[in-house]
Amino acid sequence: MSTDIAIMMGVDIIAIVLLVFAVYLPRHQRADLVVAFIGVNIGVLGVSLMLADMEVSAGVGLGLFGVLSIIRLRSSEISQTEVAYFFAALATGLIAGLSDEVNPIAIGAIILIVLALVIVDSQLLFGGYFVREMTLDRAITDQDELKDELEDMLDAQILGVTTHRVDIVNDTTWVQVRGRRSPLERRKDSTAKHAESAHSELAHVQ
């Protein structure tokens, strides 16, 4: 193994560790996907190194990227945010693995991928926005009434509502809600959660 390849492998490992343990896990708290992201990244890195050693075309690498993406995205349901992390894990492994020398452009691309997710997946930018699937215990067919009901229930600005099903017989409504909460409301929720956590810890100690 050449020194250049070892350096690129090191860059990829540092990138995926930072992306997963410093960015994704603290923000989303899903340990099961940590295993998936790291496994995919290291797996793609290994396969890319073999492909680079055999001097195959870059098209094969892109084909590998596409095949793995389809397999992973069809295997289970994950959020769009997690899809972004999955593609980042794929891309960093592929870029590092296909670089047979220390390539500043490749290193810059890996750094850019990590920084992009650090910035874009930030509570400061989009923390107030949310998408939820909900079941209401009322059959509501009027969109304005439905929006008002959801705003009162969620204490948030409703940006859009998609009605999946209205069951008049059982008096229920299934909807997808897109909304935004103000920074003040998010601070209230955070304070309430901290207070509830502290109360639970105190009760456990007693």
N, C-alpha and C positions, 0 to 999 in steps of 0.2 A: 504494500500500500504506500503510495507516494505521500509526501508531506502535504501537498496541495489538497489531495482528496481528504486526508485526515482533518485538515483545517475546515474544509467545507462541511464535513460531517459534524464537527464541533459547533460550527455556526448554526446548523440545523437543530442540533440537540438543545443548544442554548435558547434558540428561538421558540421551539415547541414547549420547553419547560416554562419559559416566561409566559408564553401565551396561555398555557393551561393553568399553571399554578398561581401566577401573579395576576392574571386577567379573568379568565373564564370561571374558575372554581370559586373565587371570592364573590363574584357577581351573581352566579347562577346556582351554585350549590348542588351540582349534579355529578356525583362521583362516577356513575356508570359511564357517562360520556367522556370523562377524563381518560379512562382505559381505551375507549374507542378512538379518541383523537390521537393519543400517543401511539397506539398500535398501528393505526393507518399511516401516520407520519413515518415511523421507523420502517414499516413494511414497504412503503413507497420509496423511501430512501434506499433500502437494500436492493429492491428490484431495479431502480434507476441506476444505481452503481453498476449492476451487472449489465444493463443495457448499454451504458456508456462504455464499459470495458469491451463490449462486442462491437462497438462502433456502429450501432444501428441509427437510423434517422430519427430526427426529433419528432417526426410524425408518430412513431411508435410510442414515444413518451406521452404525447398528447392523447393517443388512443387509450393508453393505460389510465390516464387521468379521467377520461370520459367513462370507461368501463367501471372503474372503482366508484365513481360518483353515482352511476346508475344503481349499482349493487347496494351501496349504502343508503341511498335515498329511498329505495324500494323496500328495505329490510324492516324499517320501523318508522313510526311517525315522530318527527322532531320539529321543533319550531324553526322559523326562518332565521332567527338569530343563531341557532345551533348549526343550521346549514352553512352559514357564513364561516363559523369556526371550523367546520368540517372541511370546507374548501380551502381554508387557510392552512390547515394541517397537511392536506394533500399537496398544495402548491409549494409550500416550503420544502417538503421532502423531495418533490420532483425537481425543483430548481437546484437544490444542493446536490442531489444524486447525479444529475446530468452535467454537472460542472466538473471537468477533469483537471481544472486548475483554479487557483484563487482568483475569482472573477469579481472585481468590484461592482459590476452591474448586478450580478446574481446576489451578492451580499446586500447591496442596496435594495433590491427587490424584496428580499426576505425581511429586512428591517421595515420597509414600507408596509408590507402586509401586516406585521405585528402592530405597528403604530396606527395603521388605519382602524384596526379593531379596537385598540385602546381608546381611540378618540370617538369613533362612531358608536360603539357600544358603551356609552357613558351615560350615567344618570343625569349629568348636567345638561346633556343635549336632548335626550329622548326619554328620560326617566319618568316623565309624567304621562307618556302615551301607553296605552294598553289595548289588547285585544282579548276578549273573553267569550267563551261559549256559556250561555246561561239558559236556565229553564225557569220561567215565571209561573206562579200558581194562579195565573189569570189568562183567559183567552182574549188577547187584544189584537184587533184587526186594523185599527186606526194608527197610522205611523206617528202622528203627532202625539197622540195619547201614550203610545209605547215609548217614545223618546222621553216624554215628561216623567213617566213612571221610572225609567232607568236612571234618569238624572237624579231623581229623589232617592232612589235606592243606593246608587253608587256614589252620590255626592261628587259628581264629576261632570265635565262638559262632554256631551255625547256628540261625536263627530260623524258617526254613521251606524246604522242598524240594518242587519240582514236577517229577515225572518225566514227560518228554515221550515217551521211547521206550526200551525195553529190547530189545537185540538179543542173543539167546542164542547164535545161530550165530557172530557175530563178536565176542562177549564185550565188548560196549560198552553204556554207559548215557548217555543225553542228559538233562540236568537243568537246571532253573533254580534257583539258590541265592540265598536271602536271608539275610544274616548281619550280624554286627557284630564289629568288632575293638576291643579295648581301647586306650586312649590309649598305654599302654606298648608294645603291639605296633606301633602306628602310628609311634611314635618310633623303634623299632628299624628299621622299614622305611625311614623317612626317613634315618636314619643310614647304613644300608646303601646306599641310592641315592646319597647324597652321596659316600660312600667310593668307590663304583663310578665315579661321574662324575669324581672327582679322579684315580683310577687311569687312566681313559681319557685324560684330558687330559695326564697325565704321559707316558703311552706315546706319545701323538701328538707331544709335544715332543721326546722322545728319537728 
